[in-house]
Amino acid sequence: MNNKAAELDIHELLTRHKLYYDSGRTRSIRDRLVLLARLREVLQSREAEIMAALRQDLNKSELESYSTEIGIVLEEIRHISRRLTRWARPRKVRTALTHIGSKGMIVPEPYGTVLIIAPWNYPFQLAISPLVGAIAAGNTVVLKPSELSPAVSDLLRRILAEVFPEDYVAVVEGGVEVSTELLRHKFDYIFFTGSVNVGRIVMEAAAKQLTPVTLELGGKSPCIVHKDADIALAARRIVFGKFTNAGQTCVAPDYLWVHRDVKEELLQEMGRAVRGFYGEDPISHPDYGRVVSRRHFDRLVMFLQDGQTVLGGRSDVETLKIEPTILDQVTWDMPVMKEEIFGPVFPVLEYEQLDEVIEGVRNHPKPLALYLFSQAESVQKHVIESLSFGGGTINDTLMHLATPYLPFGGVGDSGMGSYHGSESFKTFTHEKSVLIQTTRFDFPFRYPSSKNALRILKKLMK
């Protein structure tokens, strides 16, 4: 498809979406609930196909596919569906003394047509989860899956076509040129998940159209292990969080701060956990994930030259697999510490005083996630109050992402806006303020002809 044809097709698609939205067919709460139920039913019936596509694109196991992709989406649909009627109801608010006799209310309304640009690392969950929020809020959706996960992209197109008319939800496939063309058009809201660099491009394009955005980005998310942590438990949970999906997780621990008193013990326990999860030869393990592309693989292999390898370090270009690797003796001036790793390479820093960690994290952009392993409430409180981050977990990794009761999103360079649960509905909803003024009486002091207007207003508005 050439650029001119792409422009014409997208313009025509958006015209149809606007007509569909303006017809009012997305406004019925009952109809939204019916569609969400239908979507859940179809996803459950296609579970084996979804798992097969995830295996093809990223070598995800059935357990990983369900726990990190399918199950989270099904729970999100269930959670939102049970509460949608209440969330979508107009709600009354109090009125000021100056507005006696009037009624104030907030009316939730959809933005209109939403563009969702999804990434490749969790290509099913990070496409469907925001889509659920957008549909629950009453929008039409144009979904752009990643071209780096083609099996899931094709399946998303077929699944969503089974549930929604194309004028309601459309999947637009293609590479960077398609994303670029989409961003040239006027949407009512843009939801983007991906890298910081591409996030800047999306925000710049949105600014030209004055389109509101949510950016779910990333960054170097620290993991801190204090000397009072349960070391064996911490090791298992850190290895789980870091090496799930071969480290290709936006909220994966990016690097490790460990107290010097427990460093050697922790590294030994992490090695034991890796072997317990993936065997003595993780590259040949059938359920250990692969890197998404040769370009990403080559970039990660370069990081293996930094520091001192204390675990793993081997790679296989034929399968695009890199062993779970731990690097000791790293410094901030090494390439592995200068950008988000997004792979199974884990650099280690040690500390003696917790304030060293606080200062080190503060000297870099605010991370999307932070993890702390400590059993002391005073240490937990100090870290939470001292550092800014999108979200995190104490004494575990990743798990804050998996509950619909917590909003998920970044801060600063790691993103803006949030979603999951009620926040998904809020993200894709404009809260319209409405004042219904009384006609039973009028206040003459509001008008310029009133002699005592200023005196009365000063009494009412002090």
N, C-alpha and C positions, 0 to 999 in steps of 0.2 A: 504494500500500500504506500503510494507516494504521499508527500506532505499535504498536497492540495486535496487529494482524496480523503486523507485522514481528517483534515480540517472540516470538510463537508460532512463526513459521516458523524463526527462528534457534535457538530453544530445541529445536525438533524436529530441526533439522539437526545441532546439536551432540550431541543424544542419539544419533542414528544414527552420528555419527563416533566417539563413545565406544564404542558397541557394536562397531563395526568394529575399532577399535583393540584393545579387550579380547579380541576373537576371536583375536588373534595373527596376523592375515593381513598385517600390515605388517612382521613380524619377520624373515622369511626374507631373507637377503642375496641369494640367487639371484633371488628374485622382485623385489627392488628393482632389481637390475641389469637384469632383463628389462624392467621398466617404464621405466627410464632409457633403455635402447636403443630402446624403442618410442617414447618421447617424442622422442628425437633424430631418429628416422626420420620421424615425422610433421612435425616442424618443418622438416626439409629438404624434404619434399614440399609444404609449404605456404609455402615461401619467398616466392613471388611475391605471395601474399595478404598476408603479413606486411608486405612492402614497400609494397604498395598502401595498407594501413591506416595505416602510418606516414606515407606521403605525404599521406593525407587529413587526419590529425590535426595534423601538424606540418610538412608539406611537406619531409620528409626525402628526400634523393636515395637511389638504390639503393646507391651507394658508402657513404654515411654510415649507412644502415640496416644494411648488412651489417657494416661495421667496428665500429660502436658498439653494435649491438643483437644481431643474429643470430649473427654469428661468435663474439662473446664467450661467448654462451650455449652454442653447440655445443662450444667448447673447454672450457668448465666441465664439461659433461656427460662429455666424453671424459676429462678429467683425473681427475675424481672416480671414474668407473666403473673406471678402471684400478687404483685404489688402495683402493677401498671395502672389499674383503675383509680387507685388512690392518688398516685403521683400525678396523673393527668387531669385530676379534678381542679377546676378553678378554686382558689382559696381566698377567703376574706382576710383583710388586714385592718388594724385599727386606723382611725382617722384622727387628724390633729384637731386641737381646739378651734382653730380657724376654719375647720371644715364641718362644723356641726350640721347634722342632717344628711350628710353625704355617705356614700358607701365606697370603700376601697377594696379592690380585689386584684389578684395576680392570676393571669390566664396563661397557662403553658401552651405554646404553639410551636409547630415544627419550623425549622429554618427554611425548608424547601427541598432543593436537590443537593445532596451531599456527595462529595468525592472522597473515597477511601482508598489510599495507596498503601498496600500491604507489603511486608517484607518476605524474605525467603526462609528465614531461620525457623519460624513457627508458622509456616505458610497457611495452615488451616485455621488455627486458633486466632492469629492476629489479623485474619481477614473477616472471619465470621463474628467474632466477639464485638468489634465496633459496629458491624452491620446490624447485629441484634439491637444495640442501643439506638441506632439511627431509625430502624423500622419501628421500634417501640415508641419512639418520639413522633412518628408520623411523617417521616421524610421519604422521598425517593432516593435511590442510591446508585451511583456509578462506582463499581469496584474495579480497581486495577491491581491484580495479583502480580507477584514477581515473576519475571521471565526465567529466573534462576531455579525455580521449582516448577518445571513445566507440567509434570504429572498432576500435581495438586491444582495448578492453575486450570488445566483442562477439566478436571473433575469439579472444581468450584463452578465453572461455567455451566456444566451439565446439571448439577444439583440445583443451583439457584433458578435455572430455567424451568425446572420441574415444579418449583414452588411459586415463583413470581412472574407476572408478565414482564417483558423486557422494558416496557415503558415505566415500570415500577422499580425493578432492580436489573441492572445491566452489568455484565462482566466484560471489560475491555482488556484484551490480552495484547502483549507486545513488549518491546524493550524500552530503552531510555527515550527514544524518539516519540513513542506513544505517550509516555508520562509527560514529556515536554509539551506535546500538543495539548494534552488535557489541561495542563496548567495555564495555557493561553486563554482558556475559556472561563466564563464567569459562572462559578458555582456559588451556592449560598453558604456552604461550609466545607472546609477541607480537613480531613483527618489523616495524618501521615505518621507511619511508623518506619524508622530506618536510621541511617547514620546522621551524625551531627552535620557533616558537610552537605549532604543532600537536603537535610532539614533547613539549612540556610537558603538554599535555592527555592524550596517550596515556600518559605515565608516571604522571600522577595517577590515571587510570582503572585502570592496572595495579596501582598501589600498593594501591588499595582491595581488590583481589582477591589480593594478594601474588603476582602473576604476574611472572616474570622477563621482561625486555625487551632487545631490541637496538634502538637508535635510530641511524639513519643520517641525519644532519641536514645542516648546511651552514655558512655563515658567510662572512666576507670573507677569501678566500684570496689572499695576496699573491704577486706575481711580482717577483723582484729581478733586475735586470740590472747586473752589475758592469762596471767599465771595461775589464776584460780579456776580456770575452765575445766570441765570434764573432758580430758584430752582425747580419750578413745572415742567418745560420742562426737566431739567436735570434728575429729578427723573424718569420720564416716559422713557426717552431714556436709562438710566442706567439699569432700571428694564428689559427693552426689551433686552438689550445686555447681561445682566448677566443670565437671566433665560430662554431665548430661548434655546430649545433643552435641558431643565433641566440643564443648565449651562455647558453642555458637548461640549464646543466650544473652539478651541485652542486660539482664539483671544478674548474670553470673558474677561470682567474685572475680575481679580482674587481677588483683594482687593481694598478697598476704602480709599483714603485720603480725608478728608473733613475739611474745615476751621471751627474752633470751633464756630465762630459767626453764622454759618448757619447749624450747625450739626443737631440740634433738628428738625428744619424745614424740612431739607432734609429727615431725617428718617421718619417723619410723611408723607411726600409726597410720599416716596417710598412705604410705607405701603398702601397708597391710590391707587397707581398705581398697586401694586400686586393684590389688591382686584378687581380693575377695569378690569384687564386682566384675572384673574383666579378665581374670586369669593371668597367667604368667606372660602371655603374649597377646596384649589387647588388640593389636592390629589384626590378628586372625580371628578375634572373637566375633561371632556372627551378629551380635547385638550392639557392638560399639559403633557409634556414629562416624560418618565420614565428613570431610570438609566439602563444602558445596561446589567449589570449582577449582580449577588449576591455578587461577590467578590468586584466589584466597589461600590456597595451599602454599604456593611459593612465598607469599608474604609471611606466613606463619613459620615456615622453615627457616627463614632468615633470623627470626627471633631466637632460634635454638643456639645461635652462636654467642648469645649474651650470658654473662654470669657463669656459674658452675652447675652442670646438670647433676642433680642428686637422685632423680628418678626419671625413667623413660628416655626420651630424646630421639628415638628412632622414628622413621617415616617411610611411607610407601607411596610413591607417586602413581602407581598403577591403580591402587584402590582409593587414593586421596585420603589416606588415614595417617594420623600422627598420634603416637602414643601419649597417654596422659603424662605430661612432663612437668617437673618441678625444678625451677632454677634458683639456686642460692647465690649469695655474693653479688647481687645486682645493685646498681646505683641508678639514681634518677636521670643521669645523662645517657643511659643506654637506650637504644631504639625501642626495646620491649616496654620501657616505662614512659615513653613519650606519646603513646596513643592507645586507644582501646584495643585489646588483644583479640577478642572475639574468636577464641580457639582454645585448644587443650594445652596451653602453655601457661604456667603459673609461677610468676616470680615471687620471691620471699624477701622481706625486709625484717630485721629484728629491732627491738626497742627495749629500753630499760624502764623509762618513765612514760606514763600514758600521755603526758603533754607533748612528747616527741611525735606521737601519732597525730594528736590534734593539730599541731602546727603543720605537719607534713600534708595532711588532707586539706587543710585550709589554703595551702599554697597552690592548690590546683583547682580546676573547675569543679563545681558542685556535682557529685556523682548521682546517677539514677538510683543506686541502691547502696546500702551499707549494712554490714553484718558484724555483730559483736558476740563473742563467746566469753561470758563471765557470769559467775553466780552471785556477784556482789551487786546489790541494788544501787549502791553509791556509784559504782563504776558505770553501770548502765545509764543512770541518770546523768552523769557527767558527760558521757559521749553523746547521748541524745540531745542534751541542751547545748552542747558546744559546737556541734557540726550540723551543717545543712545538707540534706540529701532528699531525693524523691520519696523514698520509702525504704523500709528495711525489716530485718528480723533479728531478734535477740536469741542466741543459742540455736540458730538454725540458718539455713540459706533458702532462698527462692520462695518460701512458703507464704509470705505476705501477698504474693501475686495471685495465689490460688483461692482467696476468699472474696466473695462478692460484697462483703460488708466493709472492706477497706478500699478507698479510692487508690488507683494506680496511676502514677504519672511522675514526671521529672520536675526539676527546678533549675533555673539558670541554663547552663549549656546542655543539661540533660533533658530538657524539654519544657513544655508548658501545657497546662490543662491536664485533666485526668479522666478516667473512665472506670468501668466495672460497677455492677449493681446500680444503685440510684444515681451514681455519678455519670454512668453511661446515658441515662435518660436526660439528666441535666445538661450534659455536654451538647447533645443534639437538639436542645430545646431553648427557644427564646421565651423568657418570662415577661409577658406583656402586662404592663401596668394600666389599670383602668379605674377611673374615678367616676362614679355615678352620682351626679349632683342633684340635690333636691330642688323641686320647683314649688314647694309649699310656702317658702318664704325667701327673702333676699336680704342681704346685709348692705345697707346704703353706704357704710363707711369704706367699702372696697373701691368706691368710685371717686374720681377726682373732684366731683362737686361737693363732697362731704367736708364740712368744716372741721369736724373732730376726728377725721380719719387717722391722722398720725398718732394722736394720743391713745386711741383705742387699739391700734395695731401694736403699739409699744407694750401695752398691757398684755395683749394676747400672745405676742411673739418674743417674750424676754427669756 
